[in-house]
């Protein structure tokens, strides 16, 4: 059996053209390198280096053997690097579920930057309503889902991620469209249009909380249509809608967006991530650490993946 390190010694000697120079390059004694190469030749029953010439000159058999040795060492190092990358979450697969707009905002920016930083991790998106996303985590289809709010679910770990501004979508002919700042009280008496799909029900609850009062409840129409269709209807007049900042990437002629303000600043809504506590996918851990660093949050509790680079066996 010829050891992998002996193949590396052979390659080093061939590259350097000298046993002494090769030994210095890989920081071992020349006698050690010479002994191992001689052992290879004895095991093969052929000379790989011509020792009659000055330096280390490969024989014809040596050149043939070198090509195979180089391929073996390269493939082993590639395999070793793949194992390290997979175990450390810098390669593999991560499936992310969501139900908010992907046209702009923090979700789009976060996934885009993560994909750029870890190109060997294959990202897959899954857009469904809250119930289906939670079922996807439970059955292992999804690694993590990102949703509005900060709820608690049995068997799931979670943490707050980021927040986005709340905007009102208005027809460009609406009187409020001329303002740069809109307050909740300005929306009293308006007719709202929301989608029945998530996050429509959550937005409805928010509207009831912000505008509802004794003797008055906001008029809210809930239709089974998509977010972009809601905005297309808004452009026709007669309705307004409430959206998160991520919807700014949806460009619909005739629709303008304005920030909704509280008395002490603009209104924001929080997003959280949810994942199974027993999910051991290293890419998930890497993603959680990436989000933690990006938004300067406290570290995620739990075991951390090793950071050592893929090593070679000792010489």
C-alpha positions in Angstrom: 0.0 0.0 0.0 1.4 3.3 -1.1 0.4 6.2 1.2 -1.1 9.4 0.0 1.6 11.5 1.6 4.2 9.5 -0.4 2.4 10.5 -3.5 2.7 14.1 -2.4 6.4 13.7 -1.8 6.7 12.3 -5.3 4.8 15.2 -6.8 6.9 17.7 -4.8 10.2 16.2 -6.0 9.0 16.2 -9.6 7.9 19.8 -9.3 11.1 21.0 -7.6 13.5 19.0 -9.8 15.5 18.2 -6.7 15.1 16.1 -3.6 16.7 18.7 -1.4 14.7 21.6 -2.8 11.5 19.6 -2.5 12.2 18.7 1.1 12.7 22.4 1.9 9.5 23.4 0.1 7.4 21.0 2.2 9.4 21.4 5.4 10.7 17.9 5.9 14.2 16.4 6.0 15.7 15.4 2.6 16.5 11.9 4.0 12.8 11.4 4.9 11.7 12.4 1.4 14.4 10.2 -0.3 13.4 7.3 1.9 9.7 7.5 1.0 10.3 7.8 -2.7 12.7 4.9 -2.6 10.0 2.9 -0.8 7.5 3.7 -3.6 10.0 2.5 -6.2 10.6 -0.8 -4.3 6.9 -1.4 -4.0 6.3 -0.7 -7.7 9.4 -2.6 -8.8 10.5 0.3 -11.1 12.6 3.4 -10.9 10.7 6.7 -11.0 13.7 9.0 -10.8 17.0 8.9 -12.7 19.7 9.1 -10.0 22.6 9.2 -12.4 21.8 12.8 -13.4 22.1 15.9 -11.4 18.9 16.7 -9.5 15.7 14.7 -9.7 14.8 13.7 -13.2 11.8 11.5 -13.9 12.2 8.3 -15.9 9.7 7.6 -18.6 7.8 5.3 -16.2 8.1 8.1 -13.6 6.4 10.6 -15.9 3.5 8.1 -16.5 3.1 7.3 -12.8 3.3 11.0 -11.9 0.2 11.9 -14.0 -1.9 9.3 -12.2 -0.5 10.3 -8.8 -1.4 14.0 -9.5 -4.9 13.0 -10.4 -5.3 10.9 -7.3 -4.0 13.6 -4.9 -6.2 16.3 -6.6 -9.4 14.2 -6.4 -8.7 13.4 -2.8 -8.2 17.0 -1.9 -11.4 18.0 -3.8 -13.3 15.3 -1.9 -11.8 16.5 1.4 -12.8 20.1 0.6 -16.3 19.0 -0.3 -16.7 17.2 3.0 -15.5 20.2 5.0 -17.7 22.6 3.0 -20.8 20.4 3.5 -20.2 19.9 7.2 -19.6 23.6 7.7 -22.6 24.8 5.8 -20.8 26.5 3.0 -22.1 23.9 0.5 -25.3 21.9 0.4 -28.9 22.9 0.1 -31.2 25.3 2.1 -35.0 25.5 1.5 -36.6 28.8 2.6 -40.3 29.3 2.9 -42.1 32.7 3.0 -45.4 34.4 2.1 -44.3 38.1 1.7 -43.3 39.9 -1.4 -39.9 39.0 -2.8 -39.7 42.0 -5.0 -37.7 44.2 -2.5 -36.9 44.5 1.2 -34.8 42.6 3.6 -35.9 39.1 2.6 -34.7 39.6 -1.0 -31.5 41.4 0.1 -30.7 38.8 2.7 -31.1 35.8 0.4 -29.3 37.5 -2.4 -26.3 38.3 -0.2 -26.2 34.9 1.4 -26.2 33.3 -2.1 -23.4 35.5 -3.1 -21.3 34.8 0.0 -22.0 31.0 -0.1 -22.4 30.2 -3.8 -22.1 26.4 -3.1 -25.3 26.4 -1.1 -28.3 25.8 -3.3 -31.1 28.1 -2.2 -34.7 27.0 -2.9 -37.7 29.2 -2.2 -41.2 28.1 -1.3 -44.0 30.6 -1.2 -47.2 29.5 0.5 -49.6 30.6 3.3 -48.7 30.3 6.9 -50.3 26.9 7.5 -48.6 25.3 4.6 -45.3 26.7 5.6 -45.6 25.4 9.1 -46.6 22.0 7.7 -43.5 22.1 5.4 -41.2 22.6 8.4 -42.9 19.7 10.3 -42.5 17.2 7.5 -39.0 18.3 6.7 -39.7 19.9 3.3 -38.5 23.3 4.5 -35.4 24.2 6.6 -36.7 27.6 7.7 -39.7 29.8 7.1 -39.7 33.6 7.5 -43.0 35.1 8.5 -44.5 38.3 10.0 -44.8 38.5 13.7 -43.2 36.6 16.6 -45.4 33.6 17.5 -44.5 30.5 19.4 -45.0 27.0 17.9 -44.4 23.7 19.7 -41.3 21.9 18.5 -40.0 24.9 16.6 -37.1 27.2 17.4 -37.5 30.8 16.4 -36.0 34.3 16.6 -36.7 37.8 15.4 -34.9 38.7 12.2 -35.7 42.2 11.0 -38.4 44.8 10.6 -39.8 46.7 7.6 -41.8 50.0 7.3 -45.5 49.8 6.8 -46.7 51.7 3.7 -50.1 52.7 2.4 -50.7 52.0 -1.3 -52.8 54.8 -2.9 -54.2 55.7 -6.3 -52.0 58.5 -7.6 -55.2 60.7 -7.7 -55.9 60.2 -4.0 -55.7 63.4 -1.9 -53.2 61.7 0.4 -50.9 60.9 -2.5 -49.5 64.4 -2.4 -48.2 64.0 1.2 -44.8 62.6 2.1 -46.1 61.5 5.5 -49.4 59.8 6.3 -50.7 59.1 9.9 -53.1 56.3 10.8 -55.7 58.9 11.7 -55.6 60.2 8.1 -56.8 56.7 7.0 -60.1 56.8 9.0 -63.0 56.5 6.7 -61.1 54.9 3.8 -62.0 51.7 2.1 -59.3 49.1 2.2 -58.6 46.1 -0.1 -56.6 43.2 1.1 -55.9 39.7 -0.2 -57.3 36.7 1.7 -54.0 35.1 1.3 -51.2 35.6 3.9 -50.3 38.2 5.1 -53.8 39.6 4.4 -55.4 38.3 7.6 -52.6 39.7 9.7 -52.8 43.1 7.9 -56.6 43.1 8.6 -56.0 42.5 12.3 -53.5 45.4 12.4 -55.9 47.7 10.7 -58.6 46.8 13.2 -56.2 47.5 16.0 -54.9 50.8 14.6 -58.2 52.3 13.4 -61.0 50.5 15.3 -62.8 52.4 18.0 -66.2 52.4 19.7 -68.7 53.1 17.0 -66.3 52.8 14.1 -64.7 49.9 12.3 -62.7 50.3 9.1 -64.3 49.1 5.9 -62.1 46.2 4.7 -62.7 44.1 1.6 -60.9 40.7 1.5 -60.6 39.2 -2.0 -59.0 35.9 -3.0 -56.4 37.6 -5.3 -52.7 38.0 -5.3 -50.7 41.0 -3.9 -49.9 42.4 -7.3 -53.6 42.1 -8.3 -54.6 44.1 -5.2 -52.3 46.9 -6.4 -53.7 46.8 -9.9 -57.2 47.3 -8.4 -55.9 50.1 -6.2 -54.8 51.9 -9.4 -58.5 52.0 -10.5 -59.5 54.1 -7.5 -62.1 53.3 -4.8 -59.7 51.4 -2.5 -56.4 51.8 -0.7 -54.2 49.1 0.8 -51.6 48.4 3.5 -48.4 46.7 2.5 -44.9 46.1 3.9 -41.8 47.8 2.6 -40.9 44.7 0.5 -43.8 45.5 -1.9 -41.9 48.6 -3.1 -40.4 46.4 -5.9 -43.9 45.9 -7.4 -44.3 48.7 -9.9 -47.9 49.3 -10.9 -48.8 52.4 -13.0 -51.1 54.7 -11.1 -50.1 53.5 -7.6 -48.0 55.4 -5.1 -46.7 54.3 -1.7 -46.4 56.5 1.4 -45.0 55.7 4.9 -47.6 55.3 7.6 -46.5 57.1 10.8 -47.3 56.8 14.5 -47.0 59.8 16.8 -43.3 58.9 17.4 -42.2 57.8 14.0 -43.0 55.5 11.1 -44.8 52.2 11.7 -42.7 49.0 11.4 -43.6 45.4 11.3 -41.3 42.6 12.5 -40.3 39.4 10.7 -39.1 36.1 12.4 -37.5 32.9 11.3 -38.8 29.5 12.4 -37.1 26.1 12.1 -37.2 22.6 13.6 -35.2 22.3 16.8 -33.8 18.9 15.5 -32.8 20.2 12.1 -29.1 19.4 11.8 -28.6 20.9 8.3 -25.2 22.8 8.5 -26.4 25.2 5.8 -29.3 26.2 8.1 -26.8 27.0 10.9 -24.7 28.9 8.5 -27.7 30.9 7.3 -28.7 31.8 10.9 -25.2 33.0 11.7 -25.2 35.0 8.5 -28.5 36.7 9.4 -27.2 37.3 13.0 -24.1 39.0 11.7 -26.0 41.0 9.0 -28.4 42.5 11.5 -26.0 42.7 14.4 -28.1 40.4 16.6 -27.0 38.2 19.5 -25.6 34.8 18.5 -27.9 31.9 17.9 -27.8 29.5 20.8 -26.8 25.9 20.1 -23.7 24.1 18.8 -21.6 26.0 16.3 -20.1 24.4 13.2 -16.3 24.0 13.1 -14.4 26.6 11.2 -11.1 24.8 10.6 -10.1 24.5 7.0 -10.0 21.0 5.4 -6.6 19.6 6.4 -4.3 17.1 5.0 -3.1 14.0 6.9 0.0 14.5 8.9 3.3 13.7 7.3 
